[in-house]
Amino acid sequence: MAERNFRELLENQWEQDKFLCVGLDSDFEKVPEAARPPAGGGVGETIVSFNRAIIDATKDLVCAFKPNSAFYESHGDEGWKALRETIQYINEVAPDVPVILDAKRGDIANTNAAYTASTFDHLRADAVTVQPYLGGEPLAPFFARKDKGVIVLCHTSNPGAGEIQNLMVEGKLLYKVIAHLAATKWNDNGNCCVMVGATYPQELSEVREIVGDMPILTAGIGVQDGDLKKTVQAGKDRRGRGFIINASRSVIFASNGKDFAEVARKKATELHGAITNAL
């Protein structure tokens, strides 16, 4: 099977002015009754059924889908199977849309080699989020996969992000040091990206200045109240693109009724329009 190239897939979506990423944070407890299969269906079957409906409803509006592995791993074997089936379904019905596995992996090199095989060979994701605390050397197995995207956590969206990420390192804020490393030393294969929370537009703007036209994944729009217009203005590159704006719960759980997929599409359409209007 030919390798899918994350950056090429992403650029093709940007060419169509698609910048919205729908996060498939499919919390089983929140799945609407209407999305659940008939009696006898298990947790995994329920999650896949729900995901398929969301994917079908939004696949022509997005630049990427982003399942968060935690909502699958928490259900053991059934959850892992549901995650793999979800990615497989995206590849089948939306082959031009890349899949980002939000797993925030990061360990010593031989462990990362196993994570790499799991993410890209078993699950067939096109990109993965990683954390840089151990440095660039152990991330080498990820970066070596030239066709895949490696999204380094730079400045996250949570309120307490600054406790570590705003520490001063030789006169520079740590998140800026990480941004510089991602754009230079770690980017020999041109497949490195960074993640910056939409709840920190000033930091997002500063990171954009450091990384140039590198893709930036940004989260925190919707439930976390990130400012969409500020995010777009701070995150876009010199071409007026370069960003992946993720929305999860605000889209996929916009309704808990029979119209859940229809309402998810409506919400995604609104976000898509708001993003393009903010460019």
Secondary structure, 3 states (H helix, E strand, C coil): CCCCCHHHHHHHHHHCCCCEEEEECCCHHHCCHHHCCCCCCCHHHHHHHHHHHHHHHHCCCEEEEEEECHHHHCCHHHHHHHHHHHHHHHHHHCCCCCEEEEEEECCCHHHHHHHHHHHHHHCCCCEEEECCCCCCHHHHHHHCCCCCEEEEEEECCCCCCHHHHCCEECCEEHHHHHHHHHHCCCCCCCCEEEEECCCCHHHHHHHHHHHCCCCEEECCECCCCECHHHHHHHHCCCCCCCEEEEECHHHHCCCCCCCHHHHHHHHHHHHHHHHHHHC
